[in-house]
Amino acid sequence: MIKDNLSEIKGTFKIITTDNKGKVIRETPIYKNMVMNGVDTGFNLILDRLFGTNTYSLNITHLDIGDDDTAPALSDTLLGNAIARAGIATKSLVGNTITYRFFFADVDLPDGDYKEVGLFIDGTSSVDTGQIFTHSKFGSTYSKSAGENTTLEYQLTK
């Protein structure tokens, strides 16, 4: 039997909080995510591109962070309640792993509690734009306070 590795795309992320001088204040554990599998989302977008349907680029462009506590579902098209969005700060491809870093300066992410995150393809700088690729609920609430910068390090691998 041949094992289907393509459908086993996995993602993880962690949140790194720094002060305004770049000193790490805290780092979350690594959380797993869910790759979407609905129409024009996640895994379906990969299949579309392989088939020759090139409506979307398949380029991850943004990350949304939100405060909804609902468990992600494969058919999600948006986060439950996106609060802020960041573009890619850095990215690398090593072997079978892509690592993205998304940076929110203190002034770009309101102080508060966050519970969900998602990657988006072909979005603009506005939340809830583009096609969702992944969606995850945090293992525990991320609380952002004044004077803190937030970096989300996201990895996709097989």
N, C-alpha and C positions, 0 to 999 in steps of 0.2 A: 504494500500500500504506500502510495506517495503522500507525504505530509504536505499540507498547504501552509507554507510559511508566510505568504503575503498577507493573509487575513489575520496573522498574529502580530500586527503592528501594536507595539506597546508604548506607553508614554509614562513618564514620571516627572515630578517637579518638586522643587523646594523653594522656600522663601527665605531670602537673606535680608535682614534689616541692618542698616548702617546709620551712623550719625552723619552729621554734615561734613565731617572730616574723612569719611570713608571707613571708620573703624566699625567692625562687625559688632553689633549689639546682641543679636541672637539669630539663630538659624532653625528652621523647622525640620522635622523629620522629612523623609522623602515620601511623597504621596503618589499613588497610582491614578491614572486617568482613564477615561473611556473614549475610544475613537468612535465617532458617530457612524451610523449606518442607515440613514434615511435618504430620501430623494435629495440630490444636490448637496449632500453633506458627507464629511469623512471618507470612509472607505468607498462609498458610491462614486465620489469624485475621481478616485484613482481608476476605478473601472471605466468611467466615462472617458477619461483621457486615453486609456489603453484601447478603447473601442474606436477612438477617433473623434469623439465629441469634445471639442475644445472650447466650450463656453467659458470655463474658468481655468486660470493659469496653473492651479495646484500649488502656488507659492504661498506659504504661510507669511502673512504680513503684519498681524497684530495679535495682541492678547488682551482680553477683557477680564476684569476682576469685578466680582459682585458680592451681594450680601444675602442672596436667597439660600434657604436651607433645604430645598427640595432635592432629593436624590436625582442625579442625571439619568436620562433614558436614552437609548440608542437613537430614537427618533427626534431628539431635541434639535431645534434650529437656531436657538439663542440661549443665552444664560437666563436664569430665572429673573434676575434683576441686576443688569450690568451697571456699575457705578463709574468706572474709569477704563481707559484704554491706553496701551503703550505700543509703540512700534518696536521693531527689533533693534536692540542696542548692539549685540554681537551675535554671530552664529558661526558654527564650525561643523564639519563633517569628518569624522574619524571612523574608519571601518564602516560598520552598519549603524552608527549612531549619529544623529544630528543633535547638536546642543544649541539652544536659543537662550539668549538672556534679554529680558525685558526690564527696563528701569523706570521706576516712578520716583521722581524727586519729591521731596516733602510737600511742596506746593501743588503737585499734580495729582496726589491721592489724598482725598479728604480723610481726616482722622475718623476712625470708626472701626467697626467689626466687619470682617470679610469672610465669606464661607465658600465661594466658588470661583472658578477660573476656566477660561476656554481659549483655544487658539482659533484664529480666523484666516481664511483665504480671501485674497482680493478685497479687503476692506479699505475703508477710508479712515480718517482720524476720529470719526464719530463712533461711539459704541453701537453695537447691534447692526453693523454693516458688514457685508461680505458673507461668506459661507462658513458655517461652523465646521471645524475639523475634530476638535476634542472638547470634552466638558468634564470637569471634575469638581467634586465637593471636597473641601478640606477635611482632614481627619479631626482637626479641632479648629475652632475659630481663630483667625489671624486678627489681632488687634493692633491697629496702627495708631501711634500717638504723634503729637507735635514734635518736630525736630528729627523725624525719622524718614530715611529714604528706603524704598522697597525695591528689591531685585527679585524677579522670578526666574529661576533657572529651570528650563524645560528640556527634557530629552525625549526623542522619539527613536525607537529601535525596533528590531524584530525579535 
